[in-house]
């Protein structure tokens, strides 16, 4: 269900930005990611219905993956990106994000061996991302 949520989030986010400002959509999905990450941890620590866990995993995946196409859109529309270098720009972003997606799940448990410290480290990364989205102003 997490992967289905990721697919749906990545698909819907670009369409939502056409109706709502990109910054608003970005902050909403990152706030959702924070909330559902904490809920996932809480649900794993208590004995709760697996159906609720599946629903929260789906919603976490939706919010987590929705930020990916939004970030790619912002990166591609930055000043200096043109038709000539947009492919390189997008490829670089995708390569770096894929490296992060492959390395972080391996590195975090090594760097933070206790389950709680791993959860806190991921939460800190999400909070930092949320703050960056909130404070950085884009030129139209």
Residue pairs with C-beta under 8 A, 6 or more apart in sequence:
1 54
1 55
1 57
1 58
1 61
2 57
2 58
2 60
2 61
3 61
4 58
4 61
5 57
5 58
5 59
5 60
5 61
5 62
5 63
5 64
5 65
6 61
6 62
6 64
6 65
7 65
8 62
9 29
9 61
9 62
9 63
9 64
9 65
9 66
10 65
10 66
10 68
10 69
12 62
12 66
13 25
13 29
13 65
13 66
13 67
13 68
13 69
13 70
14 69
14 70
14 73
16 25
16 66
17 25
17 70
17 73
22 70
22 73
22 74
22 138
23 133
23 138
25 66
25 70
26 67
26 70
26 71
26 133
27 130
27 133
27 134
29 62
29 63
29 64
29 66
29 67
29 70
30 63
30 67
30 126
30 129
30 130
30 133
31 130
32 59
32 60
32 62
32 63
33 60
33 63
33 64
33 67
33 126
34 123
34 126
34 127
34 130
36 56
36 59
36 60
36 63
37 60
37 119
37 122
37 123
37 126
38 123
39 56
39 60
40 53
40 56
40 57
40 60
41 119
43 52
43 53
43 56
44 53
67 129
68 97
71 93
71 97
72 90
72 93
72 94
74 138
75 81
75 89
75 90
75 93
76 86
76 89
76 90
76 93
78 138
79 139
81 89
108 118
108 121
108 122
109 118
111 121
112 118
112 120
112 121
